[in-house]
């Protein structure tokens, strides 16, 4: 018969040495040692698992952060491009606004200059002349009752031109009992100028003329020419606005 092998059992003895006191001994049986070994292995395994999980989580967070960083970079690029586009559009709008303002100012200046040309301030005679009578003289006008109305009477030399004192449109050409003909210009701003002279006018009704346009001319020396101005249907003294040089 075979003899059964006896199992070996081990006991660990832990001795605490203290010179002043009696030594203490701690006996650890083999099954307790195995338990400690199992616990140690489990502790190490749990530590490894925790470390691995922590590394995986940190890697995931890092990957997510990198992804978020890429998204932020992409958004920054898109916003920068959008800002550049808006800056360019704003520059274009500023340039267009400057051009518009300049154009409007130029048109306003042109309009002001044109309106200034409408005011009958020009001298109505081009050539040698003198004022025969001061304004406020008795005039017989077929269109109104005889009255004292402002009028300048020029005494002009031969071949003197009667010219428009401002931009206007010829609204009337009629015979005048005293002078021969009457030419009326409407300047479109409340002003009306009236020219009275002997010879047949050089313009026709509805003609659009500028300042200095010849309306007629004298044919003999010491010929009389009458000149009047109305403002809002009221006669005014032409000397108040007429430009006289020399």
Secondary structure as GFF3:
##gff-version 3
##sequence-region A 1 246
A	DSSP	beta_strand	11	16	.	.	.	ID=ss1
A	DSSP	beta_strand	24	29	.	.	.	ID=ss2
A	DSSP	alpha_helix	30	118	.	.	.	ID=ss3
A	DSSP	beta_strand	125	126	.	.	.	ID=ss4
A	DSSP	beta_strand	129	133	.	.	.	ID=ss5
A	DSSP	beta_strand	137	139	.	.	.	ID=ss6
A	DSSP	beta_strand	147	149	.	.	.	ID=ss7
A	DSSP	beta_strand	152	156	.	.	.	ID=ss8
A	DSSP	beta_strand	161	163	.	.	.	ID=ss9
A	DSSP	beta_strand	168	176	.	.	.	ID=ss10
A	DSSP	beta_strand	180	186	.	.	.	ID=ss11
A	DSSP	beta_strand	191	197	.	.	.	ID=ss12
A	DSSP	beta_strand	208	209	.	.	.	ID=ss13
A	DSSP	beta_strand	214	217	.	.	.	ID=ss14
A	DSSP	beta_strand	223	231	.	.	.	ID=ss15
A	DSSP	beta_strand	234	236	.	.	.	ID=ss16
A	DSSP	three_ten_helix	238	240	.	.	.	ID=ss17
###
